[in-house]
């Protein structure tokens, strides 16, 4: 049995914070589902949990997180700039920069934050832990 099965389920704020720092929301492992900044892995590199866990719509949730992050940063910037009286051209230039940079730099965070939300609503079950253990055993023997 995977030792992660007996682990206490982290609270939602802790899971989200781990996701924002590109860690696995379940175990806190660094890098989580990424072997490099943009290269995804199917399983957490520390605990072995699958990021999708048999759910076909996982990519849609991660894409939604990207939209929230991008639009949220642009809307926040526009509110701040209008409230402080920044001219229209710099406002639009920085908004355009945010529209390009936030999705590019925040790409891995969309997956780790969505995984935090996903395991809150669909906590890992026995088969998830068994699959994680098989993955960890295969990786150790390779």
C-alpha positions as CSV (number, residue, x, y, z in Angstrom):
1,X,0.0,0.0,0.0
2,X,1.3,3.5,-0.9
3,X,2.3,5.5,2.2
4,X,0.5,8.4,0.6
5,X,-2.8,6.6,1.2
6,X,-2.4,7.0,5.0
7,X,-1.3,10.7,4.6
8,X,-3.8,13.3,5.9
9,X,-5.6,15.1,3.1
10,X,-4.2,18.6,2.8
11,X,-6.6,21.6,3.2
12,X,-7.7,23.4,0.1
13,X,-5.6,26.6,0.8
14,X,-2.5,24.4,1.2
15,X,-3.2,22.5,-2.0
16,X,-3.7,25.8,-3.9
17,X,-0.5,27.3,-2.5
18,X,1.4,24.2,-3.5
19,X,-0.1,24.5,-7.0
20,X,0.9,28.1,-7.3
21,X,4.5,27.1,-6.5
22,X,4.4,24.3,-9.1
23,X,4.3,21.5,-6.5
24,X,2.1,18.5,-6.4
25,X,-1.0,19.5,-4.4
26,X,-1.2,16.1,-2.7
27,X,2.5,15.4,-1.6
28,X,4.1,18.8,-2.1
29,X,6.8,17.3,-4.5
30,X,8.8,19.9,-6.4
31,X,8.0,20.1,-10.2
32,X,4.9,17.9,-9.8
33,X,3.9,16.8,-13.3
34,X,6.7,18.6,-15.2
35,X,10.1,17.4,-16.1
36,X,11.0,20.9,-17.4
37,X,9.1,24.2,-17.5
38,X,6.9,23.1,-20.5
39,X,7.3,19.3,-20.6
40,X,4.4,17.5,-18.9
41,X,4.7,14.1,-17.3
42,X,1.7,11.8,-16.7
43,X,2.5,11.2,-13.0
44,X,3.8,13.3,-10.1
45,X,7.6,12.8,-10.0
46,X,7.4,12.4,-6.2
47,X,4.3,10.5,-5.2
48,X,3.3,8.9,-8.6
49,X,-0.3,10.1,-8.6
50,X,-1.6,10.5,-12.2
51,X,-2.5,14.1,-13.0
52,X,-5.6,13.0,-15.0
53,X,-6.7,10.0,-12.9
54,X,-9.0,8.6,-15.5
55,X,-10.8,11.9,-16.2
56,X,-11.0,12.9,-19.8
57,X,-11.8,16.5,-19.1
58,X,-8.7,17.4,-17.1
59,X,-7.1,19.4,-19.9
60,X,-10.2,21.6,-20.1
61,X,-10.0,22.4,-16.4
62,X,-6.3,23.4,-16.8
63,X,-7.1,25.5,-19.8
64,X,-9.8,27.2,-17.8
65,X,-7.3,28.0,-15.1
66,X,-5.1,29.6,-17.8
67,X,-8.0,31.8,-18.9
68,X,-8.8,32.9,-15.3
69,X,-5.1,33.7,-14.7
70,X,-4.8,35.7,-17.9
71,X,-8.0,37.6,-17.8
72,X,-7.7,38.2,-14.1
73,X,-4.3,39.8,-14.5
74,X,-5.5,42.0,-17.4
75,X,-8.6,43.1,-15.7
76,X,-6.7,43.8,-12.5
77,X,-4.2,45.9,-14.4
78,X,-6.9,47.8,-16.2
79,X,-8.7,48.6,-12.9
80,X,-5.5,49.8,-11.3
81,X,-4.4,51.8,-14.3
82,X,-7.8,53.5,-14.7
83,X,-8.0,54.3,-10.9
84,X,-4.5,55.8,-11.0
85,X,-5.0,57.7,-14.2
86,X,-2.5,56.0,-16.5
87,X,-2.7,57.0,-20.1
88,X,-4.5,54.7,-22.6
89,X,-1.5,53.7,-24.7
90,X,0.7,52.4,-21.8
91,X,-2.4,50.8,-20.4
92,X,-3.0,48.9,-23.6
93,X,0.7,48.0,-24.2
94,X,1.0,46.5,-20.7
95,X,-2.3,44.7,-21.1
96,X,-1.0,43.2,-24.4
97,X,2.2,42.2,-22.7
98,X,0.2,40.5,-19.9
99,X,-1.9,38.7,-22.6
100,X,1.3,37.1,-24.0
101,X,3.4,36.6,-20.9
102,X,0.9,35.3,-18.4
103,X,-0.2,32.2,-20.4
104,X,3.4,31.5,-21.5
105,X,5.0,31.8,-18.1
106,X,2.0,30.4,-16.1
107,X,1.5,27.3,-18.3
108,X,2.7,24.8,-15.6
109,X,0.7,26.5,-12.9
110,X,-2.5,26.0,-14.7
111,X,-2.0,22.2,-14.4
112,X,-0.8,22.2,-10.8
113,X,-3.6,24.6,-9.6
114,X,-6.2,22.6,-11.4
115,X,-4.9,19.4,-9.9
116,X,-5.4,21.0,-6.5
117,X,-9.0,21.8,-7.2
118,X,-9.5,18.4,-8.9
119,X,-8.3,16.4,-5.9
120,X,-10.4,18.5,-3.6
121,X,-13.6,17.5,-5.4
122,X,-12.4,14.0,-6.5
123,X,-10.0,12.8,-3.7
124,X,-7.6,10.0,-4.7
125,X,-9.1,6.5,-4.1
126,X,-7.6,3.1,-3.7
127,X,-7.1,2.5,-7.4
128,X,-5.3,5.9,-7.8
129,X,-2.9,5.0,-5.0
130,X,-2.4,1.5,-6.4
131,X,-1.6,3.0,-9.9
132,X,0.8,5.5,-8.3
133,X,2.6,2.7,-6.5
134,X,3.0,0.7,-9.7
135,X,4.3,3.7,-11.4
136,X,6.8,4.4,-8.6
137,X,7.9,0.7,-8.6
138,X,8.4,0.7,-12.4
139,X,10.4,3.9,-12.2
140,X,12.6,2.6,-9.4
141,X,13.3,-0.6,-11.3
142,X,14.2,1.2,-14.6
